[in-house]
Structures are given as C-alpha cells and as structure tokens.
Amino acid sequence: MLMFVLVMVAVVVVIVAAVLVIGFGQRGGRGLEKRFGPEYGHAVQLHGGDAKAAEAELGERVRRHGSLEERSLTPDLRERYRAQWARIQENFVESPDKAVAEADMLLSRLAEDRGFPPGDQFDDQMAALSVHHSEHVRGYRDLHATAQGRGSTEEMREAMIRARGLVTALTTGQPAPSARHRPHHREGRDAAPQAPGGHHAKGSTL
C-alpha cells in the first residue's frame, strides 16, 4: 500500500512539473512574440518554422542586449543626422545605388552613436537593435541587403522608406508614426524617395 502511494505521488509530481514547464514555455513564447512583433515571425522563418529555436535565439538577444542603455545625441549631432538623411533622400532620384549605400552607412554610424554595437559587426548591431527597436529593424535589414547590390530600384526605394522609421526612432528617441497616422502627402525634407524620373512610384507618398 505504501509503495502504491509513493508511486502515485511521484506520478502527480511529474505531471505537475510537466504542466508548469509547458505553461512557462507558452508564456515565454507569447512574451517574446509580443516584445519582438514582426521580428518574431522573421526569426521563426529563418529557423524553418521552428518556433522553439527562434525563441531560443530571441531570448539570447534579450539576455545579451536587454540591459543596453541608449546614449542621447547632442542637439547638433541630431540635426546633422537629420540633414544628412534628407540630403540622401533627395539624391535618391539621381543615384539610387549611391543613396542606398550612404543611407546604410548613416544608419550604421547613427546606431553606434546611440550606444549600439559598431556597424562593422552588423549581425550583432542588428540583434541589439531588434531588442530595442523591433518595429523598425526590417527597414535597416532590407536597406543593408540592397546596399550590397541585392535589389531592384523599386526595392531600394521601398527599403529607404522603411528604413526612415529607424532613423526617426534613433534621432528623436520616439517611434515613427504608424502608416495609418501619417499624412497622405509630405513635402520637403521628410518626403519619400522618388523613383528615377522624378515621379513617386505607386504607394510612395506617406
């Protein structure tokens, strides 16, 4: 009888432990998905649909970079970055390749000035940015890819538009407004890059 009771107790302990482990894993997964947003889906895709492997990687990113404190920019440096970005956008019309390359280098330097890993360690810089600016890292990733010569003019234009969200977040300390809150037409320094020929491609106005 005593042996039966001991066996039952052991079974109950194993079941409770399993339930707790599963529940913790689910909460951890939901927490990571909420924290990383679209970047969570990107990580799962990179791991061939393996959510557990993706969550392990994202958890490692948080462990390594979660305590990073972003440095403030001086007012002069902030305005310099904004002016440089505006100039790059204007030059996109005449030379998309050059503009994208310059935009990639600007974001690399800007992130480093804000306290993120240096740009020559792109993967590490991207991982840290994804922890603190997950909504905007896709634009930087796409921009970096097109700067390596992987993308059409239209893809470069779209990458420039998406990357602007990270530029805004890093120069203001605030996230860029979502698409549904942006004005339909913007002129001047914040205007979207135009396709060669001086015309906005479809969907380019923000």
C-alpha positions in Angstrom: 0.0 0.0 0.0 2.8 2.4 0.9 4.6 1.6 -2.3 1.4 2.4 -4.3 1.0 5.8 -2.5 4.6 6.6 -3.3 4.2 5.8 -6.9 1.1 7.9 -7.2 2.8 10.8 -5.5 5.7 10.5 -8.0 3.3 10.4 -10.9 1.5 13.6 -9.7 4.8 15.4 -9.2 5.9 14.5 -12.7 2.6 15.7 -14.2 2.6 19.0 -12.3 6.2 19.6 -13.3 5.3 19.0 -17.0 2.4 21.3 -16.8 4.5 24.1 -15.2 7.2 23.6 -17.9 4.7 23.7 -20.7 2.9 26.7 -19.3 6.2 28.6 -18.7 7.2 27.9 -22.3 4.0 29.2 -23.7 4.2 32.3 -21.6 7.8 32.8 -22.6 6.8 32.4 -26.3 3.9 34.8 -26.1 6.1 37.3 -24.3 8.8 37.1 -26.9 6.2 37.4 -29.7 4.7 40.5 -28.1 8.1 42.0 -27.5 9.6 41.5 -30.9 6.4 41.8 -33.1 7.2 41.2 -36.8 10.8 40.3 -35.9 9.4 37.2 -34.1 7.9 35.9 -37.3 11.2 36.7 -39.2 13.1 34.6 -36.7 10.7 31.7 -37.0 11.0 31.9 -40.7 14.8 31.9 -40.5 14.7 28.8 -38.4 12.5 27.0 -40.9 9.3 27.3 -38.9 10.9 26.0 -35.6 9.4 28.4 -33.0 11.4 26.9 -30.2 14.7 27.5 -31.9 13.6 31.0 -32.9 12.5 31.7 -29.3 15.9 30.5 -28.0 17.7 32.9 -30.3 15.4 35.8 -29.4 15.8 35.0 -25.7 19.6 35.1 -26.2 19.3 38.5 -27.8 17.4 39.8 -24.8 20.0 38.3 -22.5 22.9 39.9 -24.3 21.4 43.3 -25.2 18.4 43.8 -23.0 20.3 45.9 -20.5 21.8 48.2 -23.1 21.2 51.8 -22.4 20.9 54.1 -25.4 23.0 57.2 -25.4 21.5 60.5 -26.1 22.6 62.5 -29.2 23.7 66.1 -28.8 21.3 68.6 -30.5 23.9 69.4 -33.1 24.6 65.8 -33.9 20.8 65.0 -34.1 20.3 67.8 -36.6 23.3 66.7 -38.6 21.9 63.2 -39.0 18.5 64.6 -40.0 20.1 66.9 -42.5 22.2 64.1 -43.9 19.2 61.8 -44.2 17.2 64.5 -46.0 20.1 65.0 -48.5 20.4 61.3 -49.1 16.7 61.0 -49.8 16.9 63.9 -52.3 19.9 62.3 -54.1 18.0 59.0 -54.5 16.3 60.3 -57.6 19.6 60.8 -59.5 21.6 57.9 -58.0 19.7 55.2 -56.1 22.7 53.0 -55.6 24.8 55.7 -54.1 21.9 56.9 -51.9 21.2 53.5 -50.5 24.9 52.9 -49.8 25.1 56.2 -48.0 21.9 55.5 -46.1 23.2 52.2 -44.9 26.4 53.8 -43.6 24.5 56.6 -41.9 22.3 54.2 -40.0 25.3 52.2 -39.0 27.0 55.3 -37.6 23.8 56.6 -36.0 23.1 53.3 -34.2 26.7 53.2 -32.9 26.4 56.8 -31.7 23.3 55.8 -29.8 25.3 53.1 -28.0 24.6 50.0 -30.1 27.4 47.7 -31.3 29.6 49.1 -34.1 28.4 48.8 -37.7 31.3 46.5 -38.7 29.6 43.9 -36.6 26.3 44.1 -38.5 24.7 41.0 -37.1 25.4 42.0 -33.5 24.2 45.5 -34.2 21.1 44.2 -35.8 20.4 41.8 -32.9 20.7 44.7 -30.3 18.5 47.0 -32.4 15.9 44.3 -32.7 15.6 44.1 -28.9 15.0 47.9 -28.5 13.5 48.9 -31.9 11.9 45.7 -33.2 9.3 47.5 -35.2 11.9 49.2 -37.4 14.7 46.7 -37.9 13.2 45.2 -41.1 13.9 48.5 -42.9 17.5 48.6 -41.9 18.0 44.9 -42.8 16.4 45.5 -46.2 18.5 48.6 -46.7 21.7 46.8 -45.9 20.8 44.0 -48.3 20.1 46.4 -51.2 23.3 48.3 -50.4 25.1 45.0 -51.1 23.7 45.1 -54.6 20.7 42.8 -53.9 17.6 44.6 -55.1 15.9 46.5 -57.9 15.4 50.3 -57.9 11.9 49.8 -56.6 13.2 47.5 -53.8 15.8 50.1 -52.9 13.1 52.8 -52.8 10.9 50.7 -50.5 13.9 49.9 -48.3 14.7 53.6 -48.0 11.1 54.3 -46.9 11.1 51.5 -44.3 14.5 52.5 -43.0 13.3 56.0 -42.3 11.3 54.7 -39.3 14.6 53.6 -37.6 16.2 56.9 -38.4 13.3 58.7 -36.8 13.4 56.5 -33.8 17.1 56.9 -33.2 17.2 60.7 -33.8 14.1 61.5 -31.7 14.0 58.8 -29.2 10.4 58.2 -30.2 9.0 55.6 -32.6 8.0 56.8 -36.0 4.2 57.2 -36.5 2.4 54.2 -37.9 1.3 54.3 -41.6 -2.4 54.9 -40.7 -1.4 58.1 -38.8 0.9 59.6 -41.5 -0.3 62.4 -43.7 -1.1 61.4 -47.2 1.3 63.9 -48.7 4.5 65.2 -47.2 6.8 67.7 -48.8 10.3 69.0 -48.1 13.0 67.2 -46.1 10.8 64.3 -45.0 9.4 63.4 -48.4 9.7 59.8 -49.6 12.4 58.9 -52.1 11.2 59.1 -55.7 11.9 56.6 -58.4 14.3 57.8 -61.1 12.5 60.2 -63.4 11.2 62.3 -60.6 7.9 60.6 -60.0 6.7 58.8 -56.9 6.1 55.2 -57.6 2.7 53.8 -56.6 2.3 53.9 -52.8 5.3 56.0 -52.2 3.6 59.0 -50.6 3.4 58.8 -46.8 
